[in-house]
Amino acid sequence: MKTINIAIDGPSGAGKSSIARTVAEELGFIHVDTGAMYRAVGLYAIRHDCLEPAQLIPQLEDITIELKFIGGAQRVMLCGEDVSDHIRTPEVSMAASRVSAIPEVREHLLDLQKRIAAENNILMDGRDIGSVILPHADLKIFLTASDEERASRRYLELREKPGCPSYEEVLADIRQRDDNDMHRATAPLRQAEDAVLVDTTNMGFHEVVAHITAMIREIMD
């Protein structure tokens, strides 16, 4: 039976993962958060002090990443350790941006991403899903919002955690991440030509979920 693959791309803080996860649960699809995979590599690089390509590339064979789906939720395993709760800090976010620009890192994760897509109905989100990972996806969505709105959402997520950065710091981080992702030499962030643009600046979470769910149901009919 043919699988259905949905690609959701967009900049940091656009809500791709939370929206994709909720839509996937509603449709009975598997959500694949590729950003979490790069965050896991970034966490490894921080822990092993190997953020530079010359340091990290020789260690890639030692980095194992698995996505486990427990109770419908994706858990990220790094070398056998569940790091799902350790990869959502600003420090790891910036490390993920750095390591994702390394071609060898992208190649290391590509096979896993494509294998999951070939075997399941999925919503996969990231920076280059529609343009590189799943160029033949059944539906491509480019999800975005203003940088101020994305920073506000990220700040609300982080403010209850110890050592929460200020809103201004979060906004600066968002803008720096955007610049890094759009100007990297390998698989830069861009909207695929056949992707549908969804700007969520003035949309509520549930409104976005309903909109995207309706789009997917339309191609399933």
C-alpha positions in Angstrom: 0.0 0.0 0.0 1.3 3.4 -0.9 2.5 5.5 2.0 1.6 9.2 2.4 4.5 11.6 3.1 3.9 15.2 4.2 6.8 17.6 4.3 6.7 20.6 6.6 9.5 23.1 6.4 10.1 26.5 8.0 12.4 28.6 10.1 13.2 28.1 13.8 10.4 28.7 16.2 7.6 28.5 13.6 5.9 25.7 15.6 6.6 23.0 13.0 7.2 20.2 15.5 4.3 20.9 17.9 1.9 21.4 15.0 3.2 18.4 13.0 3.0 16.2 16.1 -0.6 17.2 16.8 -1.8 16.8 13.2 0.0 13.4 13.0 -1.8 12.2 16.2 -5.2 13.2 14.7 -4.5 11.4 11.4 -2.8 8.4 12.8 0.5 9.3 11.1 4.0 9.1 12.5 5.7 12.5 13.2 9.3 12.7 12.4 11.1 15.7 13.9 14.3 15.9 11.9 15.4 19.0 13.9 15.5 16.8 17.0 18.0 14.5 15.2 20.3 17.4 14.5 19.8 18.6 18.0 21.0 15.2 19.2 24.1 15.5 17.1 24.6 19.0 18.5 24.3 17.8 22.0 26.9 15.1 21.3 29.2 17.7 19.9 28.8 19.9 23.0 29.4 17.0 25.3 32.5 15.8 23.4 33.8 19.3 22.6 33.8 18.5 18.8 31.7 21.3 17.2 34.2 21.9 14.4 33.8 19.7 11.3 37.4 18.3 11.5 36.6 17.2 15.1 33.1 15.9 14.6 33.3 14.1 11.2 35.6 11.3 12.5 33.2 10.6 15.3 30.0 10.3 13.3 30.3 6.5 13.1 30.1 6.4 16.9 26.9 8.5 17.0 23.8 6.4 16.9 20.4 8.1 16.8 17.1 6.3 17.1 13.5 7.6 17.1 11.3 5.6 19.3 7.6 6.2 19.4 6.3 5.6 22.9 2.6 6.2 23.6 2.4 8.1 20.3 5.2 10.4 21.3 8.5 10.6 19.6 11.5 10.0 21.9 15.1 10.7 20.7 17.7 8.2 21.7 21.4 9.3 21.4 23.8 6.4 21.8 21.1 4.6 23.8 20.3 7.5 26.1 16.9 9.2 25.9 17.9 12.8 25.4 14.5 14.2 24.5 14.5 16.6 27.4 18.1 17.7 27.0 18.0 18.9 23.4 15.6 21.9 23.8 18.0 24.5 25.2 19.2 27.6 23.3 22.8 26.2 23.5 21.8 23.0 21.8 19.7 24.9 19.3 22.7 26.9 18.1 24.9 23.7 18.1 22.3 22.0 15.9 22.4 24.9 13.5 26.2 24.5 13.2 26.3 20.8 12.8 23.4 20.7 10.3 25.6 22.8 7.9 28.1 19.9 7.7 27.4 17.7 4.6 28.7 14.6 6.3 26.3 15.0 9.2 23.3 15.4 6.8 24.4 12.3 5.0 24.7 10.4 8.2 21.1 11.1 9.1 19.6 10.9 5.5 19.2 7.2 5.3 17.3 6.9 8.6 15.0 9.7 7.5 14.2 8.2 4.1 13.8 4.7 5.5 11.1 5.9 8.0 9.4 7.8 5.2 9.3 4.8 2.9 7.7 2.5 5.5 5.1 4.8 7.1 2.5 7.5 6.7 4.5 10.4 8.1 4.6 14.1 8.7 8.3 15.1 8.6 9.4 18.5 9.6 12.6 20.4 9.3 14.5 22.9 7.1 14.9 21.1 3.8 12.3 18.3 3.8 10.4 19.3 0.7 13.5 20.5 -1.2 15.9 17.7 -0.3 14.8 14.9 1.9 11.3 14.2 0.4 11.2 16.0 -3.0 8.3 13.8 -4.1 6.2 14.3 -0.9 2.4 14.2 -1.4 2.1 17.6 0.1 4.7 20.3 1.0 4.0 23.0 3.5 6.2 26.0 4.4 5.2 27.1 7.8 6.4 30.5 9.0 5.6 33.5 11.2 7.2 36.9 11.9 10.5 36.7 13.8 9.0 38.7 16.7 6.0 36.2 16.9 8.3 33.2 16.8 10.6 34.7 19.5 7.5 35.4 21.7 6.3 31.8 21.4 9.8 30.4 22.1 10.2 32.7 25.1 6.9 31.5 26.6 8.1 27.9 26.3 11.4 28.7 28.1 10.4 31.2 30.7 9.5 28.6 33.4 12.8 26.9 33.0 15.9 27.7 35.1 18.3 30.2 33.4 15.7 31.3 30.9 17.1 33.9 28.5 15.4 37.3 28.1 12.9 37.9 25.2 15.6 40.1 23.5 18.1 37.2 23.7 15.6 34.8 22.3 14.8 37.1 19.4 18.5 37.6 18.7 18.9 33.8 18.7 16.0 33.3 16.3 17.4 35.9 13.9 20.9 34.4 14.1 19.5 30.9 13.5 17.5 32.2 10.5 20.7 33.7 9.0 22.7 30.6 9.6 20.0 28.3 8.1 19.3 30.5 5.0 23.0 31.1 4.1 24.6 27.7 4.8 26.2 26.1 1.7 24.5 22.7 2.2 20.7 22.4 2.0 19.9 26.0 3.0 16.5 26.8 4.4 14.2 27.8 1.5 10.6 27.3 0.4 10.2 24.6 -2.2 8.6 25.8 -5.4 5.6 23.5 -5.0 5.2 24.1 -1.3 2.1 25.8 0.2 3.0 28.9 2.3 1.2 29.0 5.7 1.9 32.2 7.7 0.8 31.6 11.3 1.6 35.1 12.7 -2.0 35.9 13.3 -3.3 32.3 13.7 -3.9 30.4 16.9 -2.4 26.9 17.4 -5.6 25.0 17.0 -6.5 27.1 13.9 -3.2 26.1 12.3 -3.7 22.4 13.2 -7.3 22.4 11.7 -6.1 24.2 8.5 -3.2 21.7 7.9 -5.3 18.7 8.8 -7.9 19.8 6.3 -5.3 20.2 3.6 -4.0 16.6 4.2 -7.5 15.1 4.3 -8.2 16.7 1.0 -5.3 14.8 -0.7 -6.3 11.6 1.1 -9.8 11.6 -0.3 
